[in-house]
């Protein structure tokens, strides 16, 4: 199992967040997130958003801490990266 987590430094909704990914498969990621107790609503295309309060628990379960750039590089290298597409945010592109 290779689940990676970056440091909780991404602000949102009054908290700091980490990103939890697998560089093996989304099935592995979902199984780990379930063990962590991460809600399904925390899944966003290719990662789970994990609040800083759960960072230590993720490490205790075996997540490997890596810098954010390495997390993205390994996710991309595994072919699991799913970037946001333009116009998905609910607003239409100008034009």
C-alpha positions as CSV (number, residue, x, y, z in Angstrom):
1,X,0.0,0.0,0.0
2,X,1.4,3.4,-1.0
3,X,-0.7,6.2,0.2
4,X,0.8,9.6,0.4
5,X,-0.1,12.8,2.3
6,X,1.2,16.3,2.1
7,X,1.5,18.7,5.0
8,X,-1.7,20.4,6.2
9,X,-1.1,23.8,4.8
10,X,-4.0,24.4,2.4
11,X,-6.5,26.9,3.9
12,X,-10.2,26.4,3.6
13,X,-13.3,26.8,5.7
14,X,-11.3,28.0,8.7
15,X,-9.0,25.0,8.7
16,X,-5.8,23.7,7.2
17,X,-6.0,20.7,4.9
18,X,-3.8,18.0,3.5
19,X,-4.2,16.0,0.3
20,X,-4.3,12.2,0.5
21,X,-3.5,10.2,-2.6
22,X,-2.4,6.7,-3.8
23,X,0.2,6.2,-6.4
24,X,-1.1,2.7,-7.0
25,X,-4.9,2.9,-7.5
26,X,-8.1,4.8,-6.6
27,X,-9.4,1.6,-5.0
28,X,-6.4,1.6,-2.6
29,X,-7.1,5.3,-1.9
30,X,-10.8,4.7,-1.1
31,X,-9.9,1.8,1.2
32,X,-7.4,3.8,3.1
33,X,-9.8,6.8,3.4
34,X,-12.4,4.5,4.8
35,X,-10.0,3.2,7.4
36,X,-9.1,6.8,8.3
37,X,-12.8,7.7,8.6
38,X,-12.7,10.3,5.9
39,X,-16.1,11.0,4.5
40,X,-16.9,10.4,0.8
41,X,-17.6,14.1,0.3
42,X,-13.8,14.7,1.0
43,X,-13.0,13.0,-2.3
44,X,-12.1,15.4,-5.2
45,X,-11.3,13.8,-8.5
46,X,-8.0,12.1,-7.5
47,X,-7.5,12.8,-3.8
48,X,-9.1,13.2,-0.5
49,X,-9.0,16.5,1.4
50,X,-8.0,15.7,5.0
51,X,-8.2,18.3,7.8
52,X,-5.1,18.9,9.9
53,X,-6.8,17.1,12.9
54,X,-6.6,13.8,11.0
55,X,-3.0,14.2,9.7
56,X,-1.4,12.3,12.6
57,X,-4.0,9.5,12.3
58,X,-3.2,9.1,8.6
59,X,0.5,8.8,9.4
60,X,-0.3,6.2,12.1
61,X,-2.3,4.2,9.6
62,X,0.7,4.2,7.2
63,X,0.4,7.2,5.0
64,X,3.8,8.4,3.8
65,X,4.4,12.2,4.4
66,X,5.8,13.9,1.2
67,X,6.1,17.5,0.0
68,X,3.2,18.7,-2.1
69,X,5.3,18.7,-5.3
70,X,6.3,15.1,-4.8
71,X,2.7,14.1,-4.1
72,X,1.6,15.6,-7.5
73,X,4.6,14.2,-9.4
74,X,3.9,10.7,-8.1
75,X,0.2,10.9,-8.7
76,X,0.9,12.1,-12.2
77,X,3.6,9.4,-12.8
78,X,1.1,6.7,-11.8
79,X,-1.4,8.0,-14.4
80,X,-4.0,8.8,-11.7
81,X,-3.9,12.7,-11.9
82,X,-7.3,14.1,-12.9
83,X,-6.9,17.9,-13.1
84,X,-9.8,20.3,-13.1
85,X,-11.3,21.1,-16.4
86,X,-12.1,24.6,-17.4
87,X,-15.6,25.7,-16.9
88,X,-16.4,23.0,-14.3
89,X,-16.7,25.5,-11.4
90,X,-20.3,26.2,-12.1
91,X,-19.6,29.3,-14.1
92,X,-19.4,29.5,-17.9
93,X,-16.3,30.6,-19.6
94,X,-16.5,34.1,-21.1
95,X,-17.2,34.2,-24.8
